[in-house]
């Protein structure tokens, strides 16, 4: 009886260890520039301005068998804003908007992951909730995320990739120049690969 109990405990411990080992830590591939935070905002209701942030980094923990246990932390250097127009970029970085001299970083830290099924392409999807800190204000947001895939890369590493979308309101993140209600909503698109930590 004692032998059976010990054997069962050993098997249970082995299974638990194996399950824990499946979860992996990743570093967002900033060096290879396989990470993007793009935005789209209405310009006075007449057209759209699109742009990106060129300096971002992050890390995450992920297990495809248990996505609800995933965690992510993403950082954006606000001074790296780029809309393909130097004067506009300077204005966005100024006190009228992002105040990059005072608020050099924007940050997202996840607080939960809820799997939501699969998309039309058969990819796993989830709602990732978290706290976004922007312009000195922290607010909860929900990112509609898609797991794009994982596997070995040609350089001996192992990667996992995701994309996500969300919409935030500028008016929720401190006092910025008012361009009217039509220019309050900002659509965000995030895409990134992470390299498994060794």
C-alpha positions as CSV (number, residue, x, y, z in Angstrom):
1,X,0.0,0.0,0.0
2,X,2.8,2.4,0.9
3,X,4.6,1.6,-2.4
4,X,1.4,2.4,-4.3
5,X,1.0,5.7,-2.5
6,X,4.6,6.7,-3.0
7,X,4.3,5.7,-6.7
8,X,1.1,7.8,-7.1
9,X,2.8,10.8,-5.4
10,X,5.8,10.4,-7.7
11,X,3.6,10.3,-10.8
12,X,1.6,13.3,-9.6
13,X,4.7,15.3,-8.9
14,X,6.1,14.4,-12.3
15,X,2.9,15.5,-14.1
16,X,2.8,18.7,-12.1
17,X,6.4,19.5,-12.9
18,X,5.8,18.7,-16.6
19,X,2.8,21.1,-16.6
20,X,4.8,23.8,-14.9
21,X,7.6,23.3,-17.4
22,X,5.3,23.9,-20.3
23,X,4.8,27.6,-19.3
24,X,7.7,29.6,-20.8
25,X,9.0,33.2,-20.4
26,X,9.6,35.2,-23.6
27,X,11.2,38.5,-24.4
28,X,9.6,40.7,-27.1
29,X,11.9,40.8,-30.1
30,X,12.9,44.4,-30.0
31,X,16.3,43.8,-31.5
32,X,14.9,42.2,-34.6
33,X,12.1,44.8,-34.7
34,X,9.4,42.2,-34.7
35,X,7.1,44.2,-32.5
36,X,4.7,47.0,-33.5
37,X,2.2,49.4,-31.7
38,X,0.3,51.3,-34.4
39,X,-2.5,53.8,-34.0
40,X,-5.3,55.4,-36.0
41,X,-7.2,58.5,-35.1
42,X,-9.7,60.7,-36.9
43,X,-8.5,64.1,-38.0
44,X,-11.4,66.4,-37.3
45,X,-13.7,63.9,-38.8
46,X,-12.3,64.5,-42.3
47,X,-9.6,61.9,-42.6
48,X,-7.4,59.6,-40.5
49,X,-3.9,59.9,-39.2
50,X,-2.0,56.7,-38.7
51,X,1.3,56.2,-36.9
52,X,3.5,54.0,-34.9
53,X,5.9,54.0,-32.0
54,X,9.4,52.9,-33.0
55,X,10.8,52.1,-29.6
56,X,9.0,49.4,-27.7
57,X,9.9,46.3,-25.6
58,X,8.2,43.8,-23.3
59,X,8.1,40.3,-21.9
60,X,5.4,37.7,-21.4
61,X,4.8,34.2,-20.0
62,X,2.8,31.9,-22.1
63,X,1.6,28.3,-22.3
64,X,-0.7,27.4,-25.2
65,X,-2.3,24.6,-23.1
66,X,-3.2,27.1,-20.4
67,X,-3.6,30.6,-22.0
68,X,-5.6,31.9,-19.1
69,X,-2.4,31.8,-17.0
70,X,-0.5,34.0,-19.4
71,X,1.0,37.3,-18.3
72,X,2.3,40.2,-20.3
73,X,4.1,43.5,-19.8
74,X,4.6,46.0,-22.6
75,X,6.5,49.3,-22.7
76,X,6.4,52.1,-25.2
77,X,8.8,55.1,-25.3
78,X,6.5,57.9,-26.2
79,X,9.1,60.1,-27.8
80,X,9.4,57.5,-30.6
81,X,6.1,58.4,-32.0
82,X,6.2,58.5,-35.9
83,X,3.4,59.6,-38.3
84,X,5.6,60.3,-41.3
85,X,5.5,64.1,-40.7
86,X,8.2,65.7,-38.5
87,X,6.3,68.8,-37.4
88,X,3.2,66.7,-36.5
89,X,5.4,64.2,-34.5
90,X,6.9,67.2,-32.6
91,X,3.4,68.5,-31.8
92,X,2.2,65.1,-30.6
93,X,5.2,64.8,-28.4
94,X,4.6,68.3,-26.9
95,X,2.6,69.5,-23.9
96,X,-0.5,69.6,-26.1
97,X,-0.6,65.8,-26.2
98,X,1.8,63.1,-25.0
99,X,4.2,65.4,-23.0
100,X,7.1,63.0,-23.6
101,X,9.5,65.1,-21.6
102,X,7.4,64.4,-18.5
103,X,5.8,61.0,-19.4
104,X,8.6,59.2,-21.2
105,X,6.9,55.8,-21.1
106,X,3.5,54.2,-21.7
107,X,3.0,50.8,-20.1
108,X,0.6,47.9,-20.3
109,X,0.5,45.2,-17.6
110,X,-2.0,42.4,-17.9
111,X,-4.4,41.5,-15.1
112,X,-6.2,38.6,-16.7
113,X,-6.6,36.5,-19.9
114,X,-10.0,35.0,-20.9
115,X,-10.0,32.6,-23.9
116,X,-12.8,33.4,-26.4
117,X,-12.6,30.6,-28.9
118,X,-11.2,30.7,-32.4
119,X,-11.3,33.2,-35.3
120,X,-12.3,32.5,-38.9
121,X,-8.7,31.3,-39.6
122,X,-8.9,28.8,-36.7
123,X,-6.5,30.9,-34.5
124,X,-7.1,31.0,-30.8
125,X,-8.4,34.2,-29.4
126,X,-8.7,35.8,-26.0
127,X,-9.7,39.0,-24.2
128,X,-6.6,40.3,-22.4
129,X,-7.5,42.7,-19.6
130,X,-4.9,45.0,-18.1
131,X,-3.9,48.4,-16.9
132,X,-2.6,50.9,-19.4
133,X,-0.6,53.8,-18.0
134,X,-0.4,56.7,-20.5
135,X,0.2,60.4,-19.9
136,X,0.5,59.8,-16.2
137,X,-3.0,58.1,-15.9
138,X,-3.7,54.4,-15.4
139,X,-6.9,52.9,-16.7
140,X,-8.1,49.4,-17.3
141,X,-8.5,48.3,-20.9
142,X,-9.4,45.1,-22.8
143,X,-7.3,43.9,-25.8
144,X,-8.8,41.5,-28.3
145,X,-5.9,39.2,-28.8
146,X,-5.1,36.4,-31.3
147,X,-2.4,33.8,-30.9
148,X,-0.7,33.6,-34.3
149,X,1.6,30.6,-33.6
150,X,4.8,29.3,-32.1
151,X,7.8,27.3,-33.1
152,X,11.5,27.2,-33.7
153,X,13.2,29.9,-35.7
154,X,16.2,29.6,-38.1
155,X,18.7,30.9,-35.5
156,X,18.2,28.2,-32.9
157,X,15.6,30.1,-30.8
158,X,11.9,29.4,-30.1
159,X,9.3,32.1,-30.8
160,X,5.6,32.8,-30.1
161,X,3.6,35.5,-31.8
162,X,0.4,37.5,-31.1
163,X,-1.7,40.4,-32.4
164,X,-4.3,42.5,-30.7
165,X,-6.6,45.4,-31.1
166,X,-8.3,47.9,-28.7
167,X,-9.7,51.4,-28.7
168,X,-9.0,54.0,-26.1
169,X,-10.2,57.5,-25.5
170,X,-7.7,60.3,-25.3
171,X,-9.9,62.1,-22.8
172,X,-9.5,59.2,-20.4
173,X,-5.8,59.8,-20.1
174,X,-5.3,63.3,-18.8
175,X,-5.8,66.7,-20.2
176,X,-4.8,66.9,-23.9
177,X,-5.6,69.4,-26.7
178,X,-9.3,69.0,-27.5
179,X,-9.8,68.3,-31.2
180,X,-13.5,67.5,-30.7
181,X,-15.4,64.3,-30.0
182,X,-14.7,62.8,-33.4
183,X,-10.9,62.8,-32.6
184,X,-11.2,61.3,-29.1
185,X,-11.1,57.6,-30.0
186,X,-7.7,56.1,-30.8
187,X,-7.6,52.6,-32.4
188,X,-4.5,50.6,-31.4
189,X,-3.1,47.6,-33.3
190,X,-0.4,45.6,-31.5
191,X,1.7,42.8,-33.1
192,X,4.8,41.1,-31.7
193,X,7.0,38.0,-31.5
194,X,8.6,36.9,-28.4
195,X,11.8,34.9,-28.1
196,X,11.8,32.2,-25.5
197,X,14.2,33.0,-22.7
198,X,17.1,30.5,-22.3
